[in-house]
């Protein structure tokens, strides 16, 4: 009976597609069933859909241009809904696994999201504040929760890592392809004179640069851990990734790579000190060489710290220093936090930093996740946030086996540290949602390593 009903519904849906296609466009006859097939694949492959969600900042422009309906439909929220369909399906199948070791950071993260939502009652910037609360509570929490649920084995962690590697490779090919095309065609100077930096069409160069920084971090970890012969190949890819980062003109992600790898090495790779010093020096030399070798029109942003951008202000067109602007935002955040007892304890509320400007309810933020939490959510918010980071660090550290991580977990730890430092230079808590996802992946991946190690020890002594 069930099979007959399914066949009847399938036939009815196909008939509906034909009727709609005849009334609109013949392609609809194929596109509607194809859309349902793709939707079903995404629901059943939550790890891939999660990776896709993390890349929306990069691919959104291309998708909107290719599929105009997404100009009216928020693709980030749409993919998040698909992930929840997948998670609900896993729940109904009894596949959720919220083990106790993963609950504490999850509870703290959700508590932070609830506190952010509460701040809507007193924020002076309700429009931006509401948008910020919705996106963090819905998208940010989803990106942190999902890997904690779906990563149950080392293969799950490795599979998501492969999704990232191949996606970053596609972005890299796009950037380097542009670089080569405009160099050969003679349009190189025109492109940079107009756009000032390379990017994927419709994507913020900073977001593109961040993903390239993730790729560079992955290759750096491989270089530290693999053989000399494999490192020739790894160094070539790293060179290409660094070229791509420089071409985007984003300084924060480039600095974050070196800071993140440095802290990763000091905290978790002490047994590879000599290799780190050697290959770290090589990487720095490569990056500096590219900065001096490449045309000045590309590298100008990295050397010119006094005139970072040209902006239209109420006083007219001005050259504004990106570094000085960041420092000014941080100073404003501290001054606002210290200005009253209310601000000190509860902060200005979600999006409240924008109230310090003449627009008052516009998308302004300090470009540093700690200053952002401090100014908008006060001492209570920063306490919950730092507690979350400390507990997450402790849970991740428990995955060490004889002082080291497995290779795939080592990659996740290093990438998380790089994105953590990147969050100190740009973006707000929603722009940095990839960081929340990476923390979730790293907690789950290292926990699986810990469980496997216990099983192995028990087996050996059994």
C-alpha positions as CSV (number, residue, x, y, z in Angstrom):
1,X,0.0,0.0,0.0
2,X,2.8,2.4,0.9
3,X,4.7,1.7,-2.3
4,X,1.5,2.3,-4.3
5,X,0.9,5.6,-2.6
6,X,4.6,6.6,-3.2
7,X,4.3,5.7,-6.9
8,X,1.0,7.7,-7.1
9,X,2.6,10.8,-5.5
10,X,5.7,10.5,-7.7
11,X,3.5,10.3,-10.8
12,X,1.4,13.2,-9.7
13,X,4.5,15.3,-9.0
14,X,5.9,14.5,-12.4
15,X,2.6,15.5,-14.0
16,X,2.6,18.8,-12.1
17,X,6.1,19.5,-13.4
18,X,5.0,18.9,-17.0
19,X,2.0,21.2,-16.6
20,X,4.2,23.9,-15.0
21,X,6.8,23.5,-17.7
22,X,4.3,23.8,-20.5
23,X,2.9,27.0,-18.9
24,X,6.3,28.5,-18.1
25,X,9.5,27.0,-19.6
26,X,10.4,23.5,-20.8
27,X,13.5,23.4,-18.6
28,X,11.2,23.5,-15.5
29,X,10.2,19.9,-16.3
30,X,13.8,18.8,-15.6
31,X,14.8,21.5,-13.1
32,X,12.1,20.9,-10.5
33,X,12.9,17.1,-10.1
34,X,16.6,17.9,-10.2
35,X,16.2,20.4,-7.4
36,X,14.4,17.8,-5.2
37,X,17.2,15.4,-5.9
38,X,19.9,17.9,-4.9
39,X,17.8,18.8,-1.8
40,X,17.6,15.2,-0.8
41,X,21.3,14.7,-1.2
42,X,22.1,17.8,1.0
43,X,19.7,16.6,3.7
44,X,21.4,13.2,3.7
45,X,24.9,14.6,3.7
46,X,24.9,17.1,6.6
47,X,28.7,17.4,6.7
48,X,28.9,18.5,3.1
49,X,25.9,20.9,3.6
50,X,27.7,22.4,6.6
51,X,30.8,23.0,4.5
52,X,28.6,24.6,1.9
53,X,27.0,26.9,4.6
54,X,30.4,28.0,5.7
55,X,31.3,29.0,2.2
56,X,28.2,31.1,1.5
57,X,30.1,34.3,2.0
58,X,32.3,33.3,-0.9
59,X,29.7,31.7,-3.3
60,X,26.7,33.9,-2.6
61,X,27.5,36.4,-5.3
62,X,27.9,33.7,-8.0
63,X,24.7,31.8,-6.9
64,X,22.6,35.0,-7.0
65,X,24.0,35.8,-10.4
66,X,23.3,32.3,-11.7
67,X,19.9,31.7,-9.9
68,X,18.2,35.2,-9.6
69,X,15.6,33.9,-7.1
70,X,18.3,33.9,-4.4
71,X,18.5,37.7,-4.7
72,X,15.2,37.6,-2.8
73,X,15.9,34.5,-0.7
74,X,18.6,34.5,2.0
75,X,20.8,31.6,0.8
76,X,22.6,31.4,4.2
77,X,19.3,30.9,6.1
78,X,18.0,28.6,3.4
79,X,21.0,26.3,3.7
80,X,20.8,26.4,7.5
81,X,17.1,25.2,7.2
82,X,18.3,22.3,5.0
83,X,20.9,21.4,7.7
84,X,18.1,21.3,10.3
85,X,16.1,19.0,8.0
86,X,19.2,16.7,8.0
87,X,19.6,17.0,11.8
88,X,15.9,16.2,12.4
89,X,16.2,13.2,10.1
90,X,19.2,12.0,12.1
91,X,17.3,12.5,15.3
92,X,14.3,10.5,14.1
93,X,16.8,7.7,13.1
94,X,18.4,7.8,16.5
95,X,21.7,9.1,15.2
96,X,22.2,12.0,17.5
97,X,25.1,11.6,19.9
98,X,25.4,14.5,22.4
99,X,28.0,12.8,24.7
100,X,28.7,14.4,28.1
101,X,32.3,15.6,27.1
102,X,30.8,17.8,24.4
103,X,27.8,19.2,26.4
104,X,29.6,21.7,28.6
105,X,30.9,23.9,25.7
106,X,27.6,23.5,23.9
107,X,25.7,24.7,27.0
108,X,28.0,27.7,27.4
109,X,27.7,28.6,23.7
110,X,23.9,28.4,23.8
111,X,23.9,30.5,27.1
112,X,25.9,33.1,25.2
113,X,23.4,33.1,22.4
114,X,20.5,33.5,24.9
115,X,22.2,36.4,26.6
116,X,22.7,38.1,23.2
117,X,19.0,37.6,22.5
118,X,18.1,39.1,25.9
119,X,20.1,42.3,25.0
120,X,17.5,43.1,22.4
121,X,15.4,44.5,25.2
122,X,17.8,47.4,25.8
123,X,19.9,47.8,22.6
124,X,19.8,51.4,21.1
125,X,20.2,49.8,17.6
126,X,17.1,47.5,17.4
127,X,17.2,46.9,13.6
128,X,20.8,45.8,13.3
129,X,20.5,44.2,16.8
130,X,17.6,42.0,15.8
131,X,19.4,40.9,12.6
132,X,22.5,40.1,14.6
133,X,20.6,38.1,17.2
134,X,18.7,36.1,14.6
135,X,21.8,35.2,12.5
136,X,23.8,34.3,15.6
137,X,21.1,32.3,17.3
138,X,20.0,30.5,14.2
139,X,23.0,30.2,11.9
140,X,25.9,30.6,14.4
141,X,24.4,28.0,16.9
142,X,23.7,25.6,14.0
143,X,27.3,25.8,12.8
144,X,28.6,25.1,16.2
145,X,26.1,22.4,17.1
146,X,26.1,20.4,13.8
147,X,29.7,19.0,14.0
148,X,29.3,18.1,17.6
149,X,26.3,15.9,16.6
150,X,27.5,14.4,13.3
151,X,31.2,13.7,14.0
152,X,31.2,10.2,15.6
153,X,34.3,8.6,14.0
154,X,37.7,9.7,12.7
155,X,36.4,9.1,9.2
156,X,33.6,11.7,9.7
157,X,36.3,14.3,10.7
158,X,38.5,13.3,7.7
159,X,35.5,13.5,5.3
160,X,34.7,17.1,6.3
161,X,38.4,18.0,6.1
162,X,38.4,16.7,2.5
163,X,35.3,18.7,1.7
164,X,37.2,21.8,2.8
165,X,40.4,21.0,1.0
166,X,38.7,20.5,-2.4
167,X,36.5,23.6,-1.9
168,X,39.5,25.7,-1.1
169,X,41.3,24.3,-4.1
170,X,38.4,25.5,-6.3
171,X,38.7,29.0,-4.8
172,X,42.4,29.0,-5.3
173,X,42.0,28.0,-9.0
174,X,39.5,30.9,-9.4
175,X,41.9,33.5,-7.9
176,X,45.1,32.3,-9.7
177,X,43.1,31.8,-12.9
178,X,42.1,35.5,-12.7
179,X,45.7,36.4,-12.0
180,X,47.0,34.6,-15.0
181,X,44.2,35.7,-17.4
182,X,44.5,39.4,-16.6
183,X,48.3,39.2,-16.8
184,X,48.2,37.6,-20.2
185,X,45.4,39.7,-21.6
186,X,47.0,43.0,-20.6
187,X,44.0,44.0,-18.4
188,X,45.9,43.5,-15.2
189,X,46.5,47.2,-14.3
190,X,42.9,48.0,-15.3
191,X,41.5,45.3,-13.0
192,X,43.5,46.4,-10.0
193,X,43.1,50.0,-10.7
194,X,39.3,49.5,-10.5
195,X,38.9,46.8,-7.9
196,X,42.3,47.2,-6.0
197,X,42.3,43.5,-5.2
198,X,41.5,40.0,-6.5
199,X,38.4,38.1,-5.3
200,X,35.8,35.6,-6.4
201,X,33.0,37.6,-8.3
202,X,30.5,39.0,-5.7
203,X,32.6,37.9,-2.7
204,X,34.3,40.1,-0.1
205,X,38.1,39.7,-0.6
206,X,38.5,39.3,3.2
207,X,36.3,36.2,3.3
208,X,38.1,34.7,0.3
209,X,41.4,35.4,1.9
210,X,40.3,33.7,5.1
211,X,39.5,30.4,3.3
212,X,42.9,30.6,1.5
213,X,44.4,31.1,4.9
214,X,42.7,27.9,6.1
215,X,44.2,26.1,3.1
216,X,47.7,27.6,3.8
217,X,47.3,26.4,7.4
218,X,46.4,22.9,6.3
219,X,49.5,22.7,4.1
220,X,51.7,24.1,6.9
221,X,50.6,21.3,9.3
222,X,51.3,18.7,6.6
223,X,54.7,20.2,6.0
224,X,55.5,20.0,9.8
225,X,54.3,16.4,10.0
226,X,55.1,14.7,6.6
227,X,58.3,13.6,4.9
228,X,60.7,15.8,3.0
229,X,59.7,14.3,-0.4
230,X,56.0,15.1,0.3
231,X,56.9,18.6,1.4
232,X,58.2,19.6,-2.0
233,X,54.6,19.2,-3.3
234,X,53.2,20.8,-0.1
235,X,55.5,23.8,-0.4
236,X,54.4,24.4,-4.0
237,X,50.7,24.4,-2.9
238,X,51.6,26.7,0.0
239,X,53.4,29.1,-2.3
240,X,50.3,29.2,-4.5
241,X,48.0,29.8,-1.5
242,X,50.2,32.6,-0.2
243,X,50.1,34.2,-3.7
244,X,46.3,34.0,-3.6
245,X,46.1,35.6,-0.2
246,X,48.4,38.5,-1.2
247,X,46.4,38.9,-4.4
248,X,43.2,39.5,-2.3
249,X,45.0,42.4,-0.5
250,X,43.9,41.2,2.9
251,X,46.5,41.7,5.6
252,X,44.6,40.2,8.6
253,X,44.4,36.6,7.3
254,X,48.1,36.6,6.3
255,X,49.2,37.8,9.8
256,X,46.8,35.3,11.4
257,X,48.5,32.4,9.6
258,X,51.8,33.2,11.3
259,X,50.3,33.9,14.7
260,X,48.0,30.9,14.6
261,X,50.8,28.5,13.5
262,X,53.2,30.0,16.1
263,X,50.8,29.4,19.0
264,X,49.8,25.9,17.6
265,X,53.5,25.0,17.5
266,X,54.2,26.3,21.0
267,X,51.2,24.6,22.5
268,X,50.9,21.3,20.6
269,X,53.9,20.5,18.4
270,X,56.9,20.9,20.8
271,X,58.3,17.6,19.6
272,X,58.7,19.1,16.1
273,X,60.5,22.2,17.1
274,X,63.3,21.9,14.6
275,X,61.0,21.2,11.7
276,X,58.8,24.1,12.7
277,X,61.7,26.6,12.9
278,X,63.0,25.4,9.5
279,X,59.8,25.4,7.6
280,X,58.4,28.4,9.4
281,X,61.4,30.4,8.3
282,X,60.9,29.1,4.7
283,X,57.3,30.1,4.8
284,X,58.1,33.6,6.1
285,X,60.8,34.0,3.4
286,X,58.3,32.9,0.7
287,X,55.7,35.4,1.9
288,X,58.2,38.3,2.1
289,X,59.7,37.4,-1.3
290,X,56.2,37.5,-2.9
291,X,55.5,40.9,-1.3
292,X,58.7,42.3,-2.8
293,X,58.6,40.5,-6.2
294,X,54.9,41.0,-7.1
295,X,53.9,44.3,-8.8
296,X,53.5,47.2,-6.4
297,X,49.8,47.6,-7.4
298,X,49.1,44.3,-5.7
299,X,51.3,44.6,-2.6
300,X,50.7,48.3,-1.9
301,X,48.0,47.5,0.8
302,X,50.5,45.4,2.7
303,X,53.2,48.2,2.9
304,X,51.0,51.3,3.1
305,X,49.6,51.4,6.6
306,X,48.9,55.1,6.6
307,X,46.4,55.2,3.8
308,X,44.4,51.9,3.9
309,X,41.3,53.0,2.1
310,X,39.5,55.9,0.3
311,X,36.2,56.7,2.0
312,X,33.4,59.2,1.4
313,X,32.9,60.9,4.8
314,X,30.7,63.9,5.9
315,X,33.8,66.1,5.5
316,X,34.4,64.8,1.9
317,X,36.7,62.1,0.3
318,X,39.4,61.1,2.7
319,X,42.3,58.6,2.9
320,X,41.6,56.5,6.0
321,X,44.2,54.2,7.7
322,X,42.7,50.8,8.3
323,X,45.0,50.2,11.3
324,X,44.3,53.5,12.9
325,X,40.5,52.9,12.3
326,X,40.7,49.5,14.1
327,X,42.6,51.1,17.0
328,X,40.0,53.8,17.2
329,X,37.2,51.3,17.3
330,X,38.8,49.4,20.1
331,X,39.4,52.6,22.1
332,X,35.7,53.6,21.6
333,X,34.7,50.1,22.9
334,X,36.7,50.4,26.1
335,X,35.5,53.9,26.7
336,X,31.9,52.9,26.2
337,X,32.3,49.9,28.5
338,X,33.7,52.0,31.3
339,X,31.3,54.9,30.8
340,X,28.6,53.6,33.2
341,X,27.7,50.7,35.6
342,X,25.0,49.5,33.2
343,X,27.4,49.4,30.2
344,X,30.0,47.7,32.3
345,X,27.8,44.9,33.4
346,X,25.4,44.4,30.5
347,X,26.9,46.4,27.6
348,X,25.1,48.4,25.0
349,X,23.2,45.4,23.6
350,X,23.3,43.6,20.3
351,X,24.4,45.9,17.5
352,X,24.8,48.7,20.1
353,X,28.3,49.7,19.0
354,X,26.7,51.3,15.9
355,X,24.9,53.8,18.3
356,X,28.3,55.4,18.9
357,X,28.2,56.7,15.3
358,X,25.9,59.3,13.7
359,X,24.0,56.5,11.8
360,X,23.2,54.9,15.2
361,X,21.4,51.8,13.8
362,X,23.9,50.8,11.0
363,X,26.1,47.8,10.7
364,X,29.2,49.0,12.6
365,X,31.3,46.8,14.8
366,X,34.8,47.0,16.5
367,X,36.5,44.4,14.2
368,X,37.7,42.4,17.2
369,X,35.5,39.7,18.7
370,X,36.6,40.5,22.4
371,X,36.0,44.2,22.1
372,X,32.7,43.5,20.4
373,X,31.5,41.2,23.2
374,X,32.8,43.7,25.8
375,X,31.1,46.8,24.4
376,X,27.8,45.2,23.5
377,X,27.4,42.5,26.2
378,X,29.4,43.9,29.1
379,X,31.2,41.9,31.8
380,X,28.5,39.3,31.9
381,X,28.8,38.6,28.2
382,X,32.6,38.5,28.2
383,X,32.6,36.2,31.2
384,X,30.3,33.6,29.4
385,X,32.3,34.0,26.2
386,X,35.8,33.5,27.8
387,X,34.4,30.6,29.8
388,X,33.3,29.0,26.6
389,X,36.7,29.5,25.0
390,X,38.5,28.1,28.1
391,X,36.3,25.0,28.4
392,X,36.6,24.4,24.6
393,X,40.4,24.6,24.9
394,X,40.4,22.1,27.8
395,X,38.2,19.7,25.9
396,X,40.4,19.9,22.8
397,X,43.5,19.4,24.8
398,X,42.1,16.2,26.2
399,X,42.4,14.7,22.7
400,X,46.2,14.7,22.9
401,X,47.7,11.2,22.7
402,X,51.2,11.1,24.2
403,X,51.5,14.8,23.7
404,X,50.4,14.9,20.1
405,X,47.2,15.0,18.0
406,X,46.3,12.7,15.1
407,X,47.1,14.4,11.8
408,X,43.5,15.4,10.9
409,X,42.8,16.7,14.4
410,X,46.1,18.6,14.3
411,X,44.9,20.3,11.1
412,X,41.6,21.3,12.8
413,X,43.4,22.7,15.9
414,X,45.7,24.8,13.8
415,X,43.0,26.1,11.5
416,X,40.9,27.0,14.5
417,X,43.7,29.0,16.0
418,X,44.3,30.8,12.7
419,X,40.7,31.8,12.4
420,X,40.7,32.8,16.1
421,X,43.4,35.3,15.4
422,X,41.7,36.4,12.2
423,X,38.6,37.3,14.3
424,X,40.7,39.8,16.2
425,X,41.2,41.9,13.0
426,X,37.9,41.9,11.1
427,X,34.3,40.9,11.2
428,X,31.6,40.7,13.9
429,X,30.4,37.5,15.6
430,X,28.3,36.5,12.6
431,X,31.1,37.2,10.0
432,X,33.2,34.9,12.2
433,X,30.7,32.0,12.3
434,X,33.3,29.8,10.6
435,X,35.3,30.1,13.8
436,X,32.3,28.7,15.8
437,X,32.0,25.8,13.4
438,X,35.7,25.1,13.6
439,X,35.7,25.0,17.4
440,X,32.8,22.5,17.2
441,X,34.6,20.4,14.6
442,X,37.8,20.4,16.7
443,X,36.0,19.5,20.0
444,X,34.3,16.6,18.3
445,X,37.4,15.4,16.3
446,X,39.7,15.4,19.3
447,X,37.0,13.7,21.5
448,X,36.8,10.9,18.9
449,X,40.6,10.5,19.1
450,X,40.4,10.4,22.9
451,X,37.8,7.7,22.9
452,X,39.7,5.6,20.2
453,X,42.9,5.9,22.3
454,X,41.1,4.6,25.4
455,X,39.7,1.7,23.5
456,X,43.2,0.9,22.1
457,X,44.7,1.1,25.6
458,X,42.0,-1.2,27.0
459,X,42.5,-3.7,24.2
460,X,46.3,-3.8,24.7
461,X,46.0,-4.3,28.4
462,X,42.9,-6.6,28.1
